[in-house]
Amino acid sequence: MAAQGSKTVIFAALAGNGLIAITKFAAAALTGSSAMFSEAVHSLVDTGNQILLLYGMKRAAQPADKRHPFGYGREIYFWAFVVAIMIFATGSGVSFYEGVEKLRHPAPLRDTYINYIVLGLAILFEGTSWWIAYREFARHRRGRGYFEALRESKDPTLFTVLMEDSAAMLGLVVALAGIGAAELLALPQLDGVASVLIGVILATVAALLAYETKGLLIGESASARIVATVRRIVGAEHGVERINEVLTMHMGPQDILLNLSVDFHPRLSSDEVESAISRLEARIKKTVPEITRVFIEAQAGAAHRRGSLR
């Protein structure tokens, strides 16, 4: 269900950005606005980004094989990182260049009413896409603050589209203000300033996305809530003396690897320990469906401590 929700968000953004990009390029050509051209490039980059995310989701859904025994789930993290690079290199780079060129060679804008119409429609379309992404993100928030939920999210498709759409909305407001001020004050340089500011917005979003996806690429643990749930389940199992260690890693947004080191009571027989391990694995997977692989090691606490000191 989570994957389907992510696809809905991406398809909504893809449709909106594709149509908006064509309209913005036409408006930029007719009016000579660098801010509008920057916005057109921004929408074009976002369209490409959504295609990359869909491709990443398709690759991540491949079943595990001998070469990748834990599956391909982390491919989505790689493609999300590529998206961040594209936003910075293409979207931000072109916006900076266009803005600087307009500041160096200012030229009056033409037929600015076209810009206002296009920007108004773009705000409507982008707002719809943003609302769909926001609603899906809020559904996964689980009572956490928005910034906390963003930091802890393991699904880059959701937070990437949400941040892209947020940057797009802010960029549209900046473009509208820059074009309006340039016409009102007869200062075409302000159109270039707006383009540079759009570049700053895109660079900031790209840096945030790169930071978030870098952590997922390296390997992030499951949330504190999931780890606490695992500890509660294991601690309630008959015969468990103590939990030596709980190690988790996200292999994908809904794919968690769990390694447990458990100290069982010495009076338990090997068959009883084996049965306890089987029960724990089944209970953990049932309670936390995101945990798809469980490895439980029966190890005395003293032996685990000696191993940890090496």
N, C-alpha and C positions, 0 to 999 in steps of 0.2 A: 504493500500500500504506500509506503514511504517513497519507493522508487517511482510509482505511478504519479504521486503528488509532485515529485521533482520534475518529471517529464512534462506535466501540465504547465508548470511554471516556465520551463524552458521554451515550450512551443508557443506559449502566449507572448513571451519576450521576443522570440524569433519572428513571429508574424508582425508584431508591432514595429520592431526595429527595421525590418526589411522594407516595409512600406514607407516608414518615416525617412529612411536614408535616401530613397529615390526622390522624395518630395523636397528634402533639404538641399540636395545637390542641384536640383532645378532652380530652387529659390536663390541659392548662392550664385549660380551662373547669371541669373536675371538681374540681381541687385548689386553684385560685387562685394558682398559682405564677407569679411574674413571670419567673423564669429559664426555666421551661418555655415560657412564651409567647414569650420572646425567641428560644428555640431553634426554636419553630414558625415564627416570622417568618423566621428565618435559613434554614430548609429551604425555605420558600415562595419566598424570594428566589433561592436556589440553583436551584430548579426553573425559575423564569423565566429565569435566566441561561443554563441549558443550552438552553432553547428559542431564546434569542437567538444563542447560538453556532452552533446548527444552521442557523438562518436565515442567519447570516453566512457559513457554509461554502457554503450553496446559492448565495448572491449571488456569492461569490468564484469559484465554478466557472463563471460565465458566460464565454463566449468573447469575445475582443477585438472591438471594433467601431470605427467611425470616430470616435466621441466619446471612447472609451477605448481607444486603440490598443495599450496595454500590458496590457489586460485589467482585471479587477475583483478581482484577488487581494488587494489591500490592504484590501478591505472587511472581511475577517475581523479585521484590526487595529482598525478602527473599532468593531465590535461588541464586541470584547474590552474596549475602553476604556469603552464604555457599561456593560458588566458591572461594571467596577470602580466606576463612579459609583453604580450601583444598590446594590452591597454597602455602600458608604459611606452613601449618603443614606437608604436604606430599612432595611437590616439593622442597621447600626450605630446609626442615629438612633432607631429604635424600641426597640432594646435599652437605650440610654442613658435614654430617656424612661421606659420601664417600670421600670428599676432605681431611678431617682430617685423616681418615684411611690411605689414600695414602701418606700423609705427614709423618705419623708415621711409615708406612711400605712400603717404595718406592720399586717399582719393574719395570724393564724395559718394555716398550711397545713392542707388537708383531704385525707384519704385519700392520704397521701404514697406508699403502696405502689404506687399507679398510676404515679406519676412514675418510680419505680425500675424497674418493668417496662418502661415505654415507653423510658426512657433506655438500658436494657440492650439492648432490641431495636434501638434506633437505632444504638448502638455497633456491633452486629453488622452491620447493613445498611451503615452508613457505612464500616465497616472493609473490607467487601467491595468497595465502590466505590473506596475509597482504594487498595486493593491492585491493582485493575485499572489505575487511573491510574498508580500508581507503577511497575508492571511495564512499561507502555508507555513511560513516561518513561525508565526505566532502559535500555530497548532502544536508545534514541537517545543514550545518554550517551557512548558510544565511549571508555570509559576515563577520562573527565574526572571531576573531583570533582562532587558533587551541586550545590553552590552555583554552581560554574563552569558546569555544564551548564544550570542554570536561567537564569543571566545571558546565556548565548550562544544559548539556544533561540529559534528564529524562528517556532515554532508556538504561538500563544497558547492554542489549544484545549487543548493538553496541560498547559502549566504553570498555566493558569487553573483547570482542574478539579482538578489535584493540590493547588494552594494552597487552593482552596475546601474540598476534602475534609479537608485537614490542619487548617484552621481549624474545620471542623465537629467533628472528633474532639476537638480541644482544648476547644471550646465545650461538648461533651457532658460531658467530665470536670469542667469548671468548674461546670456546672449540677448534676451529681451531687453534687459536694462541697458546693456552696452549699445545696442542698435538705437534704442529710444533716446538715450543721452547723446549719441553721436548726431542724430537728426535734430534734436531739440536745441543743442548748443552749437551746432554746425562745426563739430570737432570730430572728423572721421577717425582720429587717433583713438578715440574711446572704443570704437569697434575693435581695434587691434588689442586694446587693453583687455576687453572681454574675452578675446581669443586666448590671450596669455593666461587669464584666470581659469578658463576652461582646462587649459593644459595643466595648471597647478592642481585642479580638482582631480583630473584623471591620474596624475602622477601619485597623488596621495592615496587614492583608491587602489591603484596598482601595488603600491608598497604594502598596504594593509593586507591585500589578498595574497601577495607573495609571502608575507610573514605567516599568515594563517596556514596556507597550504604547505609551506616548508615544514612546519611541525608535523603535519599529517604524513608527509612523504618520509620523514625520518622515522616516524612511528610514535603515535601518541597512545597513552593508556585510556582505558574506558573511564567514564565519569565517576566521581566519588560516590554517587548514588548507586551505580551498578556494583562497584567494588564492595560497598557496605552491604548490599543485598547478598552477594556471594559469601561474604564473611558470616552473615546471619544464618544462611542455609547450612554452611559447613559446620558452624559452631553448634547447631541444633542436632547434628547427626550423632547418634549413639556410638560411643567408642572413640570419639575424637578428643584427644588430650589438649592439643593446641594447634593453631594455624601458624606455620613457620613463615610462609610467604605467599602473597597473591600477586601474580604478574599478569597484566593484560596488555593487549595491543590491538588497535583497530587495523584490520586488513582491508577494510572497506567501511562505508557508512553504516551498514547493518551487518557487519561481519567482524566479530571479536574473537581473538585467540586468548584462551585462558590457561595459565600454568599455575598449578597449586602444589605447594609442599605442605603435607599434613603429618602431624605426629599422632599416630593412633595409640590407644592403650596397649601396653605390652602383653596383656593377657589375651588379647584377641588372636585367634588363629589366622593363618594366611587366607583361608577360605572366607572368614568373616571380614577381613580387611578388603578382600577382593569384592565381596558383596556390598560393602559400605561404599567403595569407590564407584561401583556401578550405579548405586542409588543416588549418590551425590551428582554424578554426571547427568543422569536423567532429570533430577529435580532442578538443577541449575539451568539446563537447556529449556525446560518447560517454563520456569519462572522468568528467565531472561532470554527471549528468543534471539536476541542479537548475538549471543554467545553461541557460535557454531562449532567450535572445536575446544575440547577440554582435555587437558593432560594433568593427571593427579599423581604426584609422587608421594609414597609412604616413606617418611624419613623421621628418625628420632630427632628431637629438638637439639640435643647436644651435637649430633653429627652435622645438622644443618648449620649451626653456629660455627663449627670448625671449618666447614666448607666456605662459609661467607668471609672468613678472615684470610683466606688464601689470596 
